[in-house]
Structures are given as C-alpha cells and as structure tokens.
Amino acid sequence: MILRRIIGKEILQAIRNRQVLLFGLVVAALLLAASAVGYVSFDRQRAQMARAQQERRAEWLGQGEKHPHIATHFGTFVFKPKTGLSFFDYGLEAYTGTSVYLEAHFQHEFMFRPAQDHSALIRFGELSGALVLQVLLPLLIIFLCFGAFTQEKESGTLRLALSQGVSRRQLAWGKVLAYYSIVLALLVPTLTVALGGAFWQAGLPWTGDLARRLALLAAGYAGYFFGFVCLGVLVSAWARSSRNALLALLTVWIGFVIILPKTTAALGDNLHPLPAMQAYQQGISRDVDHGLPGDTTKAGRSARLVRATLRQYRADSVQQLPLNVEWVTAQAGEDYLDRVQTLHRDSLRQTLERQNRLSSYASFVDPFLALRNLSMALTGTDLYASLDFQRQAGAYRLGLIRTLHADAAKNSKYGQFFEYHPGQSLWASVPDFSYRLPAVGPALRPYGLEIGALLLWVLGLPLALHLSVHRFPL
Amino acid sequence: MLSLIIRYEWRRFRRNRLQVGLLAVLVLFGLYAIYYGQRQMAGQRAAIAQVQQTEQTEFAGYRAAAVADTAKPSDKDAYEEATQPTYAWHRHGYAATAPPAPLAALVVGQRDLNPGAYRLTGMGLYYQLFQNELANPQKLLVGNFDLAFVLVYLLPLFIIVLSYGLLSAERENGVLPLLHVQAASVRRLLLGKLLFGFALVAGLALGLSVVGFGVAGAGRATGWGVLGLWVLTVLAYCAFWFALVWLIVSFNRNSAVNALTAVGMWLLFLLVVPSVLSAALAVVRPVDSSQLATLVRRAAMDNEDSEPAVRAVIRQYLRQHPGLAPAGDTLFQPNLGAKGYAAHFQLTAQRQKPLVDEYLRAIAARETLAARFSLLNPAVSTQNLLSQLAGTDLPTYLRFFNSLPAFHRQIVGFYFPRLFRNQPITAADLAADLAARPTFQAPLPTGAGVGAGLLQLLGAAALLFALGYWNLPGRLRG
C-alpha cells in the first residue's frame, strides 16, 4: 500500500520534470527514426544483395561451354544476406565486408567493407535502435534517478517521510519500481510500434528461432535497464548532493560507453597484433608449396597421389585408369589448400578472439560491453556470424570445385586435360549458395562471459541496493 | 585584476581533488593515445615496407635470373619469368604505397579501413584494387584510441566539468552576494574564470599535441604550417566548447540544470547529430558497393581456343594503341595467347571503368551533402580537419586510389610494347635504378578547405560567446 503511494508520487514528480520529459520524448523520437531508417536501409540492402546474388548465379549458369578449370577460375560470388534483426542492431555489418569471390586455387578474404567509402562521420556511430537503447537510454535513466534521494535530502522531505515510519528500503524500492515503470511505459509502446512496424513491413517469416532471439533480446535489454535504475537510486542514496550524484553517474556512464570499450579494444590490439595481409597470404602459399610440417612439397604430394591411385585401381600406367588422374591431383590440390587455409584461418580467428577477449572480461565491470556483444550475437551481426558465413562460403567453394573436378575426372581422358569442355548442365548441377544463420544456441555459445556479466549486473545491483540502502546517510 | 582572478582560480583548482584527478587521467589517456597511435602506424609502416621489400626481392631475383646460366631447367624457368614479356607482364609486381605521415599517429582516421599499399602488375586494373588489409571488425567498430579521440571526445567533458558551475556554484555556495559588492562586475569576474579554464585546457591540449609531435617525429618535414593549423584547430574546438558552456551558464540556472544541459549538448554533437546524419545520408545518398564485386573476377576470354577470336581481341585493343603494332607480320604470332589475354584484360578494365566511376561519384555526392551540415556538426568537422592535416581522411585515400590508374598505365606502357613487339626484357631494363621502370609517386597532401573549416569553428565559437555575453542577467553585468 505504502509502496504503491511512493511509486505514484515518484512517477508524478518525474513527469512534471520538463527536462526529463523532453529527453524522454527525444529518445522515443530517435527510436522511431532509427527503426524507420533501419528498415529502409535493410530493405534496400536486402534487395541489393539478392539482386547481386541472382546476377552472379545467372553469370555462372550462362558462362557457356568451357574447360572446367577455367570455369572454376571464373568462379562465382556469394553475398552475406541481411539477417532479419539486423535493422535493429547493425553490429559489425559496416566493418565485416559483404561479399566473397570464390575461385580455384585461392580462398579470398571478404571484400568491400561498407565503412570503407565513408568519411570520419560513420565512426561516430550509426543511428540504430540498439544504439539508442544501449547508449542513450541509460543516460535517460541517470537523468531520472540521480536526484531520487538527494533532492529529498536537500529539500528536507526525506526526514519527513522517514519520521512517518516509512523505511529507507521501502522508499528505495518504491523509487526503483517507479522509474523502471516509467522506462517501460516509454519503451514498450514505442518499440512495439517501431520494431513491430518495421518487422511487419519487411515481411519476415516468424520462426521459433526468431521468437527465441527476440525474447532473449527483450530480456537482456530489460535487465540492463533495471540494473541502471538500481545503480542510479543506489548512488543517489549515498551521495551528499544531487550534483555529486549526477557527476558520479555521468562519470560511470562515460566510462561504460566511451572509455572502456575503446580502451579494451585498443589494448587487445596492442597485445595481440594481427599479421599483415601480404604476410598472411605468403604464409598460406608457402605451406601449400612446401607442405605443412611433416608433409612433402606440392610436387611430392602429387607424385604420391598418382602412385596411390595406380595402386588403388591395380593399374600399371595412368592411361589404364578409369578416370583422368590429372583432375584427381587438381582436386587433391584444392583439398590440401583448404586444409592449409583452415589452419591459417583458425590461427587468425584465435588472434581475433584474443583481441576481443579483453572486452568480454571487461563486461564484468561494464554492462554496456556485455549487452553490446550479446545484442550483436542475437541479431546475427557479430564477429562469429561473419566467420560462420565465411566458413559456409568456403565449404560451398570446395563443393563447387569438387563437383566440376569429379565430373572432369570421370569424363575426360588422360592427356586430354584441355580438351574437355562441359556446359550448362554441369554448372547447374552445383546448387546455388544459400546461407543458413546458425540457431540461437550455437550463436550464443562464445558469449558465456557476457551472459555471466549481465546476470551479475541484473542480480548484483538490486542486491547491493537492498542490502545497503537502510544505512545511507541523511 | 585578471592576474588576481587567475591566481585564485589556480589555487581553487588545485584544491579540487576531482578536477585535478580528471586532469591527471586526461594526461594519462593522452599519453596512452599517443603511444597507441604510434604503434598503429608502426604496424602500417611495416606492412607497407613488406610490400616494397617484396618488390625489391622479386626484382633482385629477376636481375640475377636474367644473367644466369640457363642450363638447368629451374634456372631456365626463372630466366623466362624475368625476361619474357609473355610472363613478365602479369607476374612482375610493383608497389604503390602511401606511407602514413608522422601526424597520422595522432589521428589514425580512416587509415585503419583503407589499404596503404597495393601491388600492381600489368593485369586488369580493377581486379587488383579491392583487396583489404586484415582487420578486427569489432575494433574497427569501436574506433581508435588516438589523440584525436582524447581531444574530440574527452576534452569537451573536462571543459564541462570545469565550467558548468561558473555562476551557479557561486550562488549555491552563497558567494554571489559577496561578489556583487566588489568593485569589478560579476561578468568580468566570470570572464576571468572562463579565461583561466580556457588557459588550463588549452595548455593541456597543446602540451599533449606537442608531446605527440615529438613522439611521432612531426617537425620541419611535416611543415610548421601544418602543425600550426593543427594547434589552431584544437584551440578553436576548445573555444567552441567553452563558448557553448558559457552560453548555457548565462541563463543563470542551477548547477544540475547546467550540467544536464551541457552533457546533453555533448551528447548532441558527439553522438546524436553524427549518427542521425549518418543514417539520413544512408537513406538519401546510398552507395552500393555490391555491384563492384565482379570487378575482382579474372574472367577468361570467351573463346580462347579460337585463333580468329583471339586475333579479334588483339585487333580491338590495338585500334586504341596503334603504336604497339610491330613492323612485319609478327603481331599475332608468336605468343598469341599471352597477347590476347593482355589485350583482353585491358579491354575488360575499360568496360568496368563506368561502374567504378559511378561508385566514386556516389561517394562524392554523399560527402558533398555531408559537408553542408558541418556547422551543425562541430565534433565531426574537427575530426575531419585533424585527419585532413594528417592525411588520414577519406579524400586523401581517394586521391591515392585515383592515382593508381596512371601508375598502372606506366606498368602497361613498360611491358606491352615489349610483349607485342616480341622483345625480351634485358638485364639493363631491369637495372635497379633505371628511371624507365614504373615508379609510383604518392599524391601530395593538400590543405584546401582547412582554413574554411577552421573559420567556421571559430565563427561558431565567437557567436556562442557573444550570445552568452549579452544573455547574462543585467544585474551581473554592471
């Protein structure tokens, strides 16, 4: 009963504060704008990617009759499709690159990072729902909460309330619930309109995986905000003046969203530098030419393969083989390249992980980092989504080449490596590439630290408030 | 009078542990940022040096192979690669590099996104232009902890902390009535305090910049004018923020309102305006690089086995370059295939050019529109000015990018006459210091537009300051 009165009074007071109201309206407007813009960009990019993918497929199918090896060099391209939730959180999309060229002998890296053709403007952030919720909303909460207790201390109403027999704990929880309901009252309708509208417009299929992702996103953000409300009230309870409370909270906010993310990323880079592209590629071609540790050279490997194939078919000469061994060695070369590249990619991935690990650990002191990483994972715009796309593209490349080589090995004669010219039916036997986003479970697997950190934030701050609030100074 | 105010402000500042602590933290951040930038650039310089080293090693090998005994088969292969234009035109690679200027260590800018080195051969041009350096996308998203970050993001916060209570704190501490009875006007007193703050922040910014210049090795070679412009830009940006806080203070509200408003302005200029502008530009002036994907494909000739078809390709190319045709009847044979492919890739690049031009035009259109909002966007403008001075902005990269076709023409101009006239490349051709071999000249940086941007920033600062000056309540003026 008394709690309900406290809540009512706090809500009324907050709404009467014009600055907070104005800021709340700005946040709501930005959320709506972010969703509209996010939807328009999403829709356009989705169409661009789909068109580009279709055109490249048509080129692949319509390349005419040619030598299979030339066809594997003609190759094809795959484009990373936009994930359904990426209009809410762009994540790393501007920085990961959008397409990969798939050809024989070489597994290309991603090309065309969209941020590359931008000036410094893009580095200040792109307006998205995630940006507003992760960065601006905590600030709104701080503006709401910093005076929770200090104002009452300064005006003397706190002593009055306490003398009426209300406990500090009751007051604290009343304020927390009041502010939290204001936040939810602002967000739930705005987000429903903004995201729901964009979602419906985009015509995204409703799947169980999508529902799970949405539910986890909602839970993550809700917990993030709740922690901030508790923090605001806690600081306000212990601060001597509103000015001090505000200063402390703003310092914390700047540390969370500006300083720690930059510092951890910079230190990660200093501690675990990436190799230069040229050195990386030279490493791969060295291992292909000279063999991985314990293996022989390229020439040695192909001679061994020819001997093994002869033994397998009990043939004395390559001419007696039922298949053209030249294509068998060509495929073995591709398989070996794939092995080498997987090793090098893995070591590259490990360096990237080590670089990012620091920000994962830092998420225990910075909930922004925890939520940022989880939000990217849930919207399929994180580093792992991009690596996974790269892996699927690599597997597709190998499959495409294997199909062509197997066909040529069967249908061409030894010594007539250059004479065999298949056509469209062979090209069409390679299915089109379709990217499958991993399910939410695997997508979250690398984020144990972040999940723990966010749970700690959601549980730890209310607990700290509950345990310490009855002792704060008047 | 002024010296008295400043002396007492200094005492007061020294006693405020929070402010002194913040200053110390900023100094530490600044020093780390300088170290960080230096490390980044060392990495980029090493990558560029490796590309150059590769060129030198390869050509040393070619020079040795060109004069070696060709009795052994492997030596013969090396000899042919070095001297036969049929191989050399697509295998001999030349480094085109744009090494970072010393100031780049203070503002990494867009250099972490765009390559600083290319290796070009006589193959199709666009096929070679779109490979990226390896990078951690998460780090690219977060951005660089360089000195420009400390100056553009953190310095305004320190300015806010120093001066949001300029007037309100005096009132809240009960000192204001005392000030009223002084001989000097309260406004003069406040201006003195403001000046003290500006001197302190400017000193910090200049100190960090000078340390940065020293560590990065930016001195005479960079040009004192450029360093002077850097300092002016940093000071103008500080002045802008002091003027803005001054205007907020002039409304004579309480400290909390001032602080909230000032932080709101910081948020507006550092986050809201840039991100909204970014989003709006993405909608209004979209740039689509997905169409460029096919440029990197090495598509073969349609009919490479048919001699008439290959001859037709060569003839088509030679119509544009009649000077390449040799005397006599050796245009097509020997080496029909190599000549056909050389012509084919040049023609392909010509067909691709409109696509690249369209892409570059779309970028230019977007940047032109973005520049119109620079007055509303002081933080981004400052970042752009600093990175222009350091040569780490997008236009500098695009000038580098746009200078590559001319360099590629040099390479083609070296190999194609030898290829089409069936002349081997001699050891003399490969001599290390021969000016006839293609050499890349990186475009020079330009300071165009820096003055205008600087004036805009100073103008905005002056305007805000004047507004605040007149807006102060009347009783504080006299």
Contacts between the chains, C-beta under 8 A, distances in Angstrom:
chain1	res1	chain2	res2	distance
A	19	B	257	7.0
A	19	B	260	6.0
A	19	B	261	7.9
A	23	B	264	7.3
A	30	B	272	7.1
A	30	B	276	7.5
A	33	B	276	7.0
A	33	B	279	7.4
A	34	B	279	7.0
A	37	B	279	4.2
A	37	B	280	7.1
A	37	B	282	7.1
A	37	B	283	5.7
A	38	B	279	7.9
A	40	B	283	5.1
A	41	B	279	7.7
A	41	B	282	5.3
A	41	B	283	6.5
A	41	B	286	7.9
A	44	B	286	6.2
A	48	B	288	5.4
A	48	B	290	4.9
A	49	B	290	6.2
A	51	B	290	8.0
A	52	B	290	4.3
A	52	B	291	6.9
A	52	B	293	6.4
A	56	B	293	7.3
A	56	B	294	7.1
A	59	B	294	7.7
A	64	B	302	7.1
A	66	B	300	7.3
A	70	B	300	4.8
A	70	B	304	7.7
A	73	B	298	6.0
A	73	B	300	6.8
A	74	B	297	6.9
A	74	B	299	5.7
A	74	B	300	6.6
A	75	B	297	6.7
A	77	B	293	4.9
A	77	B	294	6.9
A	77	B	297	7.7
A	79	B	290	6.3
A	79	B	293	7.4
A	91	B	141	7.8
A	92	B	137	4.2
A	92	B	138	6.2
A	92	B	140	7.8
A	92	B	141	5.6
A	94	B	141	7.5
A	95	B	113	7.9
A	95	B	135	7.6
A	95	B	137	3.9
A	95	B	138	7.9
A	95	B	140	4.1
A	95	B	141	5.3
A	96	B	137	4.6
A	97	B	132	7.0
A	98	B	289	7.1
A	98	B	290	6.1
A	99	B	290	6.5
A	99	B	293	4.4
A	101	B	293	7.0
A	101	B	296	5.3
A	101	B	297	6.5
A	103	B	297	7.6
A	103	B	298	7.5
A	108	B	131	8.0
A	108	B	296	7.6
A	109	B	131	7.3
A	109	B	132	6.6
A	109	B	134	7.2
A	110	B	132	7.1
A	111	B	130	5.2
A	111	B	131	6.9
A	111	B	132	6.5
A	111	B	293	7.0
A	111	B	296	6.5
A	112	B	130	6.7
A	112	B	289	4.4
A	112	B	290	7.3
A	112	B	292	6.4
A	112	B	293	6.8
A	113	B	113	6.5
A	113	B	132	6.5
A	113	B	137	7.7
A	113	B	140	7.6
A	114	B	287	7.9
A	114	B	289	6.6
A	115	B	113	5.8
A	115	B	140	6.8
A	116	B	110	7.8
A	116	B	113	4.9
A	116	B	114	5.8
A	116	B	132	7.7
A	116	B	289	7.9
A	117	B	287	5.6
A	117	B	289	6.6
A	117	B	359	7.5
A	117	B	363	4.8
A	117	B	394	7.5
A	118	B	110	7.6
A	118	B	278	8.0
A	118	B	394	6.8
A	119	B	110	7.0
A	119	B	367	5.9
A	119	B	370	6.7
A	119	B	384	6.4
A	119	B	393	6.4
A	119	B	394	4.3
A	119	B	395	7.8
A	120	B	109	6.3
A	120	B	110	6.6
A	120	B	380	6.1
A	120	B	383	4.6
A	120	B	384	5.4
A	120	B	387	6.0
A	120	B	393	6.7
A	120	B	394	7.6
A	121	B	274	5.7
A	121	B	277	6.5
A	121	B	278	5.5
A	121	B	281	7.7
A	121	B	370	5.9
A	121	B	377	7.8
A	121	B	380	5.3
A	122	B	278	5.6
A	123	B	110	7.9
A	123	B	143	4.9
A	123	B	383	7.8
A	124	B	270	6.7
A	124	B	271	6.8
A	124	B	274	3.5
A	124	B	275	6.4
A	124	B	278	7.3
A	124	B	379	7.1
A	124	B	380	6.0
A	124	B	383	7.8
A	125	B	271	6.0
A	125	B	274	6.5
A	125	B	275	4.4
A	125	B	278	7.3
A	126	B	275	5.7
A	126	B	278	4.9
A	126	B	279	6.0
A	126	B	282	7.5
A	127	B	275	4.0
A	127	B	276	5.2
A	127	B	278	6.5
A	127	B	279	3.9
A	128	B	279	7.8
A	131	B	275	6.2
A	135	B	271	6.7
A	136	B	267	7.4
A	136	B	271	7.6
A	136	B	272	7.9
A	139	B	263	7.9
A	139	B	267	6.9
A	143	B	260	6.3
A	146	B	256	8.0
A	147	B	256	7.4
A	242	B	256	5.2
A	243	B	165	7.9
A	243	B	255	5.3
A	243	B	256	6.1
A	243	B	259	7.2
A	246	B	256	6.0
A	246	B	259	5.9
A	246	B	260	7.2
A	247	B	18	7.5
A	247	B	161	7.6
A	247	B	259	7.3
A	250	B	259	7.7
A	250	B	263	6.0
A	254	B	157	6.5
A	258	B	153	6.2
A	258	B	154	7.8
A	259	B	29	7.9
A	259	B	154	7.9
A	261	B	142	5.1
A	262	B	142	5.7
A	262	B	143	6.5
A	262	B	144	7.8
A	262	B	145	4.6
A	262	B	149	6.6
A	263	B	145	6.3
A	265	B	136	7.9
A	265	B	138	6.8
A	265	B	139	4.6
A	265	B	142	4.1
A	265	B	143	7.8
A	265	B	145	7.5
A	266	B	32	8.0
A	266	B	36	5.2
A	266	B	139	7.9
A	266	B	144	7.1
A	266	B	145	3.8
A	268	B	136	7.8
A	268	B	139	7.0
A	269	B	40	7.8
A	269	B	136	7.0
A	269	B	139	5.6
A	270	B	36	6.8
A	270	B	39	5.9
A	273	B	43	6.2
A	274	B	134	5.0
A	274	B	135	6.9
A	274	B	136	6.6
A	275	B	134	6.5
A	276	B	43	7.7
A	276	B	46	6.9
A	276	B	47	3.7
A	276	B	50	6.0
A	276	B	133	6.8
A	276	B	134	7.1
A	277	B	47	7.4
A	277	B	131	6.9
A	277	B	132	7.1
A	277	B	133	5.0
A	277	B	134	5.1
A	278	B	47	6.9
A	278	B	50	5.5
A	278	B	51	5.9
A	278	B	54	6.7
A	278	B	119	7.7
A	279	B	47	7.9
A	279	B	50	6.3
A	280	B	134	6.0
A	348	B	134	6.9
A	352	B	136	5.2
A	352	B	138	7.8
A	355	B	136	5.3
A	355	B	138	7.6
A	355	B	139	6.5
A	356	B	136	7.1
A	356	B	138	5.4
A	359	B	138	7.5
A	382	B	138	8.0
A	383	B	136	7.8
A	383	B	137	6.1
A	383	B	138	5.6
A	386	B	137	6.7
